[in-house]
Amino acid sequence: MSERRTALVTGGSRGIGAAITRALAKRGLNVACTYRNSREEAERICADYPDQAVALSFDLGNAESATQLVESVLATWGRLDTVVLNAGMWRGGRIDSLDPTEWWRVLEANVGGNAQLIRAVLPALRKGENASVTFVSSVVGLQGFPGDTAYASAKSALFGFARSLAKEVGKDGIRANVVAPGFVETDMTADIPDVSREHIAKRAVLRRFGTTEEIAAATAFLAEDATYCTGTVLTVDGGWSL
Ligand SMILES: NC(=O)c1ccc[n+]([C@@H]2O[C@H](COP(=O)([O-])OP(=O)(O)OC[C@H]3O[C@@H](n4cnc5c(N)ncnc54)[C@H](OP(=O)(O)O)[C@@H]3O)[C@@H](O)[C@H]2O)c1
C-alpha cells in the first residue's frame, strides 16, 4: 500500500478538474485523474507527476466504469482517501425548448452518475483517515440561471446529496462537502457570447470570472485541510451570488 494519501479526481483531463489534479499532486498526494474522451490531455497532466498521477477512464453514464475505476485505483496504490466529484456535463436550453430526454440526461449524469461512484468508493474511504468526498456544484445551483433548469436542478441536488451523505457517513470518519464555483474560464464557458460574458463578469463583486486555480485551491482546502467541516457549501464566486 502506498504511504502517500491518494485522491481520485473525476473529469481531471480538462478545466477545473485538471487544476484540482495539479493542486493535489503538488501537495504530495497520489492522484487518479479521470477522462472520458480527453485521454491525451489527462495523460499529459499526469506525465508532470511521474509515479504520483495516473489517467484512468471514467464515464458518469456507466455504472460499470465506476466499479472499474475504483478497482484500478486500489490496484495501483492500495488505498483511497479523498474523492473529488468534479466531472460534470452542461446542456443549456429553456424549459420549453430543451428536449426532455436531454433534460433527464443532465440529471442522470450529474446526480445519478455521482451516486454510482459514491457507492463504489465508500468501502475504500471507510478504511482511510480524514477521508473526504468533495462535490463540485455551481452557483447556478444556488441562484438559478435562465436556460439552465436542467443543469441548475442537477447542481442544486448535490447540496442535499452532500448534506445527507455527510449525515450517513460521518460516523465512519468520512466528510462530505461541496464547492460551488462561480463562472470560470474553461471549455464549458467558452461559447458564452461576449455580451453575456461581460454581464456575468460585472455581476460578480470582483468583476471577473474565476480561474481554475482559484477553484482548485478551495477544493483542496475542503478535501484535505478542513478536517472539522462536513455538510458545508463553500461558494467560490467572487461575490457573484451576493
Ligand atoms: N466552468 C465554469 O464556469 C463552472 C462553474 C461552476 C461549476 N462548474 C462545474 O465544474 C466542473 C468542471 O467544469 P469545467 O468547466 O472544468 O468543465 P470542462 O472544461 O468542460 O471539463 C469537463 C470535464 O468533465 C469530464 N466529463 C464531462 N462529461 C463527462 C461524463 N459524462 N463522464 C465523465 N466525465 C465527464 C470531461 O472529460 P473529457 O474531456 O475527458 O470527456 C472533462 O474532464 C463541472 O462539474 C461543472 O459543472 C463549472
The ligand as a Tripos MOL2 file, in Angstrom:
@<TRIPOS>MOLECULE
LIG
   48    52     1     0     0
SMALL
NO_CHARGES

@<TRIPOS>ATOM
      1 N1        -16.6380   26.4550  -15.8380 N.am      1 LIG1
      2 C1        -17.4950   27.0050  -15.0040 C.2       1 LIG1
      3 O1        -17.7960   28.2110  -15.0950 O.2       1 LIG1
      4 C2        -18.1160   26.1940  -13.9050 C.ar      1 LIG1
      5 C3        -18.8290   26.8890  -12.9240 C.ar      1 LIG1
      6 C4        -19.4020   26.1870  -11.8870 C.ar      1 LIG1
      7 C5        -19.2690   24.8270  -11.8310 C.ar      1 LIG1
      8 N2        -18.5960   24.1700  -12.8040 N.ar      1 LIG1
      9 C6        -18.5020   22.7220  -12.6760 C.3       1 LIG1
     10 O2        -17.1460   22.3620  -12.5450 O.3       1 LIG1
     11 C7        -16.9250   21.0710  -13.0960 C.3       1 LIG1
     12 C8        -15.8210   21.1360  -14.1330 C.3       1 LIG1
     13 O3        -16.2270   22.0720  -15.1220 O.3       1 LIG1
     14 P1        -15.2280   22.6120  -16.2430 P.3       1 LIG1
     15 O4        -15.6640   23.9780  -16.5420 O.co2     1 LIG1
     16 O5        -13.8210   22.3440  -15.8680 O.co2     1 LIG1
     17 O6        -15.6790   21.6950  -17.4450 O.3       1 LIG1
     18 P2        -14.9230   21.2230  -18.7660 P.3       1 LIG1
     19 O7        -13.7410   22.1020  -19.0370 O.co2     1 LIG1
     20 O8        -15.9980   21.1020  -19.7810 O.co2     1 LIG1
     21 O9        -14.4090   19.7660  -18.3490 O.3       1 LIG1
     22 C9        -15.3340   18.8000  -18.0180 C.3       1 LIG1
     23 C10       -14.6100   17.5810  -17.5010 C.3       1 LIG1
     24 O10       -15.5900   16.6000  -17.1330 O.3       1 LIG1
     25 C11       -15.3940   15.4210  -17.9180 C.3       1 LIG1
     26 N3        -16.7080   14.8920  -18.2870 N.ar      1 LIG1
     27 C12       -17.6930   15.5200  -18.9700 C.ar      1 LIG1
     28 N4        -18.7530   14.7010  -19.1140 N.ar      1 LIG1
     29 C13       -18.4240   13.5350  -18.5010 C.ar      1 LIG1
     30 C14       -19.0890   12.3000  -18.3150 C.ar      1 LIG1
     31 N5        -20.3230   12.0790  -18.7910 N.pl3     1 LIG1
     32 N6        -18.4450   11.3090  -17.6380 N.ar      1 LIG1
     33 C15       -17.2110   11.5050  -17.1450 C.ar      1 LIG1
     34 N7        -16.5080   12.6540  -17.3020 N.ar      1 LIG1
     35 C16       -17.1130   13.6620  -17.9750 C.ar      1 LIG1
     36 C17       -14.5980   15.8610  -19.1270 C.3       1 LIG1
     37 O11       -13.8500   14.7340  -19.5800 O.3       1 LIG1
     38 P3        -13.3590   14.5370  -21.1280 P.3       1 LIG1
     39 O12       -12.9280   15.8560  -21.6580 O.co2     1 LIG1
     40 O13       -12.2380   13.5630  -20.9820 O.co2     1 LIG1
     41 O14       -14.5190   13.9650  -21.8710 O.co2     1 LIG1
     42 C18       -13.7180   16.9600  -18.5340 C.3       1 LIG1
     43 O15       -12.5850   16.4030  -17.8920 O.3       1 LIG1
     44 C19       -18.2710   20.6260  -13.6760 C.3       1 LIG1
     45 O16       -18.9370   19.8190  -12.7330 O.3       1 LIG1
     46 C20       -19.0130   21.9380  -13.8560 C.3       1 LIG1
     47 O17       -20.3920   21.7650  -13.8320 O.3       1 LIG1
     48 C21       -18.0100   24.8190  -13.8470 C.ar      1 LIG1
@<TRIPOS>BOND
     1     1     2 1
     2     2     3 2
     3     2     4 1
     4     4     5 ar
     5     4    48 ar
     6     5     6 ar
     7     6     7 ar
     8     7     8 ar
     9     8     9 1
    10     8    48 ar
    11     9    10 1
    12     9    46 1
    13    10    11 1
    14    11    12 1
    15    11    44 1
    16    12    13 1
    17    13    14 1
    18    14    15 2
    19    14    16 1
    20    14    17 1
    21    17    18 1
    22    18    19 2
    23    18    20 1
    24    18    21 1
    25    21    22 1
    26    22    23 1
    27    23    24 1
    28    23    42 1
    29    24    25 1
    30    25    26 1
    31    25    36 1
    32    26    27 ar
    33    26    35 ar
    34    27    28 ar
    35    28    29 ar
    36    29    30 ar
    37    29    35 ar
    38    30    31 1
    39    30    32 ar
    40    32    33 ar
    41    33    34 ar
    42    34    35 ar
    43    36    37 1
    44    36    42 1
    45    37    38 1
    46    38    39 2
    47    38    40 1
    48    38    41 1
    49    42    43 1
    50    44    45 1
    51    44    46 1
    52    46    47 1
@<TRIPOS>SUBSTRUCTURE
     1 LIG1         1 GROUP 0 **** ****
